[in-house]
């Protein structure tokens, strides 16, 4: 009876229209954020708007049950924090066609230098939405609803908040009912592609957003990726999952020697990670040296570099070194720096008598390379910045050989394993960008040569990378090491910084974004075989393939497989569940490519979906279990 009396007093002292108006104002402001992300991220369904509406109602209720000053402060903090996160997510999606986890903020420092170039990718709607959301937040704070002084008079707001919170607990189960209608009896496929599986496993942030919207995605991210890993239950579960990894490798079988085993045994190794060197950028006109190395060496014509995790270059760099992709779970990869990386290529080469070092222009703090490279088995990370104060020196990848001290370190005594990370082809592709401007000063004829600013810049930058390979060959010969060295090279990712996507599709000769992920990979030695390998491969295959060619008998099982293993069919599996295998590319329930015009059965689609899910899971577990310890 007292409760009903309190409610009656509430509406008597605070008319119903005031109660509803204040509630509606806060609800509308929070829901506009969901609408903004919905318009820019274009989800596959509208269920996220339902989650967003309930979240907005719940937040409005809980905030208004506080005293007015506390409610105003709480609203300001929550609104602008959510607004900035939604803005960042929408912007990130414009560039990478995927969403972030909260842990991605840890990589923000590495991307800050390219912020201006990235912002140029954002559509007008992004900027307009940002201005509108700022305006809404300021206006609501300026004219914040009056709340009753006594708590009992604010009780209806609390009741509303609790009611909508309870609704959120049941809402996912209502959405999961859709699975029965869509997937039917395809149980294996359902395990990896149903709404329930996507929501529970959290393997792809964009797919979770499509189901739940920005608020629920963020809550799931905080719990699954930030809080739950701190619990004893999580650690117990991870220890149990080691057996799952053992079973995965046991079912696949052990690698056996083949006709390519040891063809480069005993040679020095130069491993090159070519920043942003897309396949269309390699031509006889612009990159004659790279073309020569490909023609004379082993060229992998269907090599894909899927973008796992949230940092494209680091993802490929980490995988080529360790055989593991960055986590898709939202975990911060640097949290695993204390893991054992005995399986890494540098550790294995060191075990076989090599001296291993990394050479790059950038500061050791960038991607924590000064810490991570030694953790992966390298003696140290050689940074060009430590040897010069002249900026122009750092714009050229050949500075490695221009500086006598660095060059002497590169050509040190004994068996050597040297990794070079190039810089020249990095985004962006504008005349006034520092790397482009430097390249155009050296080769002014490229300005206007190809009909578009972006293409001019991309191709002149590719020429600088080619210069590095030409200089490498010259220096190897001058030091008497040309005949005793093998060069292995791969690109970290396609030119995602290219703004004109239609033009990029034309350059690459594809019509789907998934197919852009095919990038150059080749291996060359003066007396090595000349051949093309058309098998579909992925970044994780790089490490076991190189070890096999070098005759290194690693005791470890790897996520990827040797390209020359006759029992390996070859495939590229992507974090969103897409896959490419035997000439077929499949994404979002559609066949995007079928170069062999072969029949693709539902059974094959089901099997590949299960394989893709397990592959992604095992890659994550290799890190979280510290499997190679």
Buried (B, 14 or more C-beta within 10 A) or exposed (E): EEEEEBBEBBEEEBEEEBBEEBBBBBBBBBBBBBBBBBEBBEBEEEBBBBBBBBBBBBBBBBBBBBEBEEBBEBBBEBBBEBBEBBBBBBBBBBBBBBBBBBBBEBBEEBBEEBEEBBEEBBEEEBEEBBEEBEEBBEEBBEEBBEBBEEEBBBBBBBBBBBEBBEBBEEBBEEBBEBBEEEBEEBEBBBBBBBBBBBBBBBBBBBBBBBBBBBBBBBBBBBEBBBEEBEEEEBEEEBEEBBEEBEEBBEEEEEBEEBEBBBBBEEBBBBBBBBBBBBBBBBBEEBBBBBBBBBEBBBBBBBBBBBBBBBBBBBBBBBBBBBBBBBBBBBBBBBBBBEBEBBBBBBBBBBEBEBBBBBBBBBBBEBBBBBBBBBBBBBBEBBBBBEBBEEEEBBBBBBBBBBBEEBBEBBBEEEBBBBBBBBBBBBBBBBEEBBBBEBBBEEBEEBBEBBEEBBBBBBBBBBBBBBBBBBBBBEBBEEEEBBEBBBBBBBBBBBBBBBBBEEBBBEBBEBEBBBBBBBBBBBBBBBEBBEEEBEBBBBBBBBBBBBBBBBBBEBEBBBBBBBBBBEEBEBBBBBBBBBBBBBBBBBBEEEEBBBEEEEEBEEEBBBBBBBBBBBBBBBBBBBBBBBBBE
